[in-house]
Amino acid sequence: MAKKVFVSGCYDMLHSGHVAFFEEAASYGDLYVGLGSGKTIWELKNRKPVNSDAERLYMVKSIRYVKDAWINSGSGIMDFEKEVIALKPDIFFVNSDGFTPAKKQFCEKHGIQLIVSTRKPAEGLPVRSTTSIRQECRFPYRVEICGGWMDQWFVNKILPGAVITLQIEPTVEFNDRSGMATSSRRKALELWQGQMPLGNREQLARTLFCCENPPGTQYISGAQDQLGLLLPGLNKLNFNDNYWPESIESDTTDETLKFVYDHLFLIPMTPRLPSYDVYAGRCITESGVGKLADSAERAWQAIKNRDVKAWGRATGDCLDAQLEMFPAMQTDELKELCAAFAGKVCGCKLTGAGGGGYMILISEDPVPDALRVIPSAQ
């Protein structure tokens, strides 16, 4: 009897990459596909799918590698739980950007083998992804490497300090509310119709900052988001009693960006819930701000010195300082991931304001099944 293989996804704007993924999954047995509903896509991506649930289901069912398909009844990144428990598959097949610790734990609990795709296109065809064919996705994302929160005036008015950001290629469509500056990117797409505009990048970032933070805004979207999206390469934004940095140090050299690429890995986590309040219980002290500022300085020097272990230590210290000042960033999922990677990587922290999203790992060796990001120097 053939094994049962399960895959999940939204499969909007169906393309050859999807078909190659189904073909690879079906090589292990009979393939069953659970599609995320339009409601789930909205929750995760903050956009509606191009095609309706019925259209996407019709197209997926028409592919010869698929034995059966349905719309998952749940929500979020684990929207398939009810259907998988009923199906009892032998294998759960995922892409590298679809792998999460939650899925791994779910498979272990239910005795399902988790296999990560090699993501090879069909012979003679280019690599395809939904992200790569959406016109808007030519606009980059940003990753906050270290020092997050130092761009907020209520923090840097206590002590000066830096935030280190990395502009990255849009090879993945990151989930909304995941610390990847998705809201700032969305505003940029509205302003500039999905294309990087011409002109002085810092001035353009100021324009985006003002659009996102009109007079009366309660919670200011920190300048690391706009500058991180607009400035190429690796950037150290130096803040001192202001919402805007007093100076910026940049590095777009191939050697530095390759070093960062070789040792930076992301692990997807559950996105932040709309009700999540990162400010709950905050305790901003001179001691905590000092630790945060120090971690960013050490991370910048470690990257410059090509010292992975020192970079990792600074990254871990950054997380410790953030949790000291913003205890709501700590979640059970974060505790479990930190414990799982303790002693295996040089350091870890959360993207953005925490509470979910992605975990950043700094490692001397490749991290199995982790997501890779490509630094942009354009």
Salt bridges, closest charged atoms under 4 A:
ASP12 OD2 - ARG47 NH1 3.93
GLU43 OE2 - LYS39 NZ 2.68
ASP53 OD1 - ARG56 NH2 2.57
ASP68 OD1 - LYS61 NZ 3.94
ASP97 OD1 - ARG119 NH1 3.11
GLU136 OE2 - ARG134 NH2 3.51
GLU144 OE2 - LYS349 NZ 2.92
GLU169 OE1 - ARG138 NH2 3.91
GLU173 OE2 - ARG47 NE 2.56
ASP176 OD2 - ARG177 NH1 3.86
ASP176 OD1 - ARG186 NH1 2.86
GLU190 OE1 - LYS187 NZ 3.49
ASP225 OD1 - ARG142 NH2 2.62
GLU249 OE2 - LYS236 NZ 3.04
ASP251 OD2 - LYS304 NZ 2.94
ASP262 OD2 - LYS258 NZ 2.75
ASP294 OD2 - ARG298 NE 2.82
GLU297 OE2 - LYS236 NZ 3.11
ASP317 OD2 - ARG298 NH2 2.53
GLU324 OE1 - LYS291 NZ 2.99
